[in-house]
């Protein structure tokens, strides 16, 4: 999950250099409250313009499937936000607060009006996964319970993936034992995931800047986890921002692990703003993913605090990830 989200538009060079990345817990809280903030108008309004297949595709272009984390859309009503994404050629959205019944009801009502997919929901309550993490065997029952609740919500919006967090390391327990506990927890969840046609995507996070103490912080450990679980319904969420901070080597890490990866998250380094504001050559990263073809059929989701106005940024990201 992510760090940045509802950043005000920066208008000066100074702001671009002094903004700090949001803590992901703040991002998740914002995503839930902001979605709820637009409910009353979202359920009653109709789209300002009919969305057609022409609206949701850019002529003559093919590219990555793009999603967006809901917190980036600010206080925009649900119907208005979905219409905007469709017009901009996006494929999906994700991570709204399904635990709020009113928010979930709104998405159930609005989603079929637009050519968009709900790509991911958060399965186990945020970054530290309080009381429902993977590394503590005492939390396994609650992890499975939260996963079951998330599956029920996902089925209501035809969502195929659940973002899953390992939680933080346990002091006094060897990492090897914690890894085995995480493997056991995911193996226990795998039959339920398979039965419902849903994939858990376990996220790698950085521990240098944003999430000190988080258990799964390397691609190598992520690969081990997925291989040991041995289920097609358990894959990695490869957050490009986090992996760049921890180890870089992005394109080779993606190529070597693509069969283990179910989803990508996007944000530049430093600051978790839009691609082009930092050190990552996102055009090359996108091209590397695109050129792998049918080996990856998932999506890459925007998750950052944009410095540019939202609509302009959406258009720029769609163009950056398109290939003629």
QUIBEL-V838666 format. One record per helix or strand of 2 or more residues. SS is the DSSP state (a for helix, b for strand). FROM is the first residue (numbers start at 1). TO is the last residue. If there is no record, write none. Layout:
<<SS FROM TO> <SS FROM TO>>
//
This chain:
<<a 13 18> <a 24 37> <a 39 44> <b 62 63> <b 66 69> <a 70 73> <a 78 87> <b 92 94> <a 101 113> <b 117 122> <a 137 156> <b 161 164> <a 175 196> <b 199 203> <a 219 229> <b 234 239> <a 240 246> <a 250 260> <b 261 266> <a 282 291> <a 293 295> <b 300 302> <a 310 320> <b 322 323>>
//
